Amino acid sequence: MALGTATAPYELRFDAGRICLDLLATTHPEERLDSLEPLRAWIVGCGLVPAGTPLAHADAAWLVDFRELRGQMGQLVRVGFAADGRPYDLALARVNEIARTPPPAPRAVRGEDGTLVRELAGPPACEALLAAVARDAVELLTDPVARAAIRQCEGDSCPIVYLDTSRGRRRRWCSSEVCGNRERVARHRRRAALSRA
């Protein structure tokens, strides 16, 4: 899903290229996971669970846990490696610990029209969902090709980190429609101001 496809008012993004990076994007331009409703929408929107999966059992502890994982992954993805070349050990240990829990198990069932659809056997536990995100982060951080494609948006004051899978690896912005458009408008205004002067 791309920017703007989630329901307002929390405007979630799913364009960073990986589930773990989409979770990092929930902090910009302000905290998006400020209540259970946007957290539930994010869990469904990023594909951790199929649409229609019951998440009514989610509570305030889920928000705390998802934000904590986001912070740990942010240290590993954004900052990368310490001056001595070692990963941030506490964050890495926590992400590895979370990744040990089995993620939710999907199953194929017949939908109303007879086609096979994915569903979960029951409401997923928070730990299982966190594990799926942590495993995605582990896969990203241990894959040299994917890790080399991690980029920071060049947009003015944009902290979004994304996976650059563009041809030639020349993607500059988290979103061409958002940050890219702002940059193009700013360039146009600078040129217009220079031509008037």
Secondary structure as the mmCIF struct_conf table of DSSP 4:
data_model
#
loop_
_struct_conf.conf_type_id
_struct_conf.id
_struct_conf.beg_label_comp_id
_struct_conf.beg_label_asym_id
_struct_conf.beg_label_seq_id
_struct_conf.end_label_comp_id
_struct_conf.end_label_asym_id
_struct_conf.end_label_seq_id
TURN_TY1_P TURN_TY1_P1 LEU A 3 GLY A 4
BEND BEND1 ALA A 6 ALA A 6
HELX_LH_PP_P HELX_LH_PP_P1 THR A 7 THR A 7
TURN_TY1_P TURN_TY1_P2 ALA A 8 PRO A 9
BEND BEND2 TYR A 10 TYR A 10
BEND BEND3 ALA A 16 ARG A 18
HELX_RH_AL_P HELX_RH_AL_P1 ILE A 19 LEU A 24
HELX_RH_3T_P HELX_RH_3T_P1 ALA A 25 THR A 27
BEND BEND4 HIS A 28 GLU A 30
BEND BEND5 ARG A 32 ARG A 32
BEND BEND6 ASP A 34 SER A 35
HELX_RH_AL_P HELX_RH_AL_P2 LEU A 36 GLY A 45
TURN_TY1_P TURN_TY1_P3 CYS A 46 GLY A 47
BEND BEND7 LEU A 48 VAL A 49
TURN_TY1_P TURN_TY1_P4 ALA A 51 GLY A 52
TURN_TY1_P TURN_TY1_P5 ALA A 56 HIS A 57
HELX_RH_AL_P HELX_RH_AL_P3 ALA A 60 GLY A 74
HELX_RH_PI_P HELX_RH_PI_P1 GLN A 75 VAL A 79
STRN STRN1 PHE A 81 PHE A 81
TURN_TY1_P TURN_TY1_P6 ALA A 83 ASP A 84
BEND BEND8 GLY A 85 GLY A 85
STRN STRN2 PRO A 87 PRO A 87
HELX_RH_AL_P HELX_RH_AL_P4 ASP A 89 ALA A 99
TURN_TY1_P TURN_TY1_P7 ARG A 100 ARG A 100
BEND BEND9 THR A 101 THR A 101
HELX_LH_PP_P HELX_LH_PP_P2 PRO A 102 ALA A 105
STRN STRN3 PRO A 106 ARG A 110
TURN_TY1_P TURN_TY1_P8 GLU A 112 ASP A 113
BEND BEND10 GLY A 114 THR A 115
STRN STRN4 LEU A 116 LEU A 120
BEND BEND11 ALA A 121 GLY A 122
HELX_LH_PP_P HELX_LH_PP_P3 PRO A 123 ALA A 125
HELX_RH_AL_P HELX_RH_AL_P5 CYS A 126 THR A 142
HELX_RH_AL_P HELX_RH_AL_P6 PRO A 144 ALA A 148
TURN_TY1_P TURN_TY1_P9 ALA A 149 ALA A 149
STRN STRN5 ILE A 150 GLN A 152
BEND BEND12 GLY A 155 GLY A 155
TURN_TY1_P TURN_TY1_P10 ASP A 156 SER A 157
STRN STRN6 VAL A 161 LEU A 163
BEND BEND13 SER A 166 SER A 166
HELX_RH_3T_P HELX_RH_3T_P2 ARG A 167 ARG A 169
BEND BEND14 TRP A 173 CYS A 174
HELX_RH_PI_P HELX_RH_PI_P2 SER A 176 GLY A 180
HELX_RH_AL_P HELX_RH_AL_P7 ASN A 181 ARG A 196
#
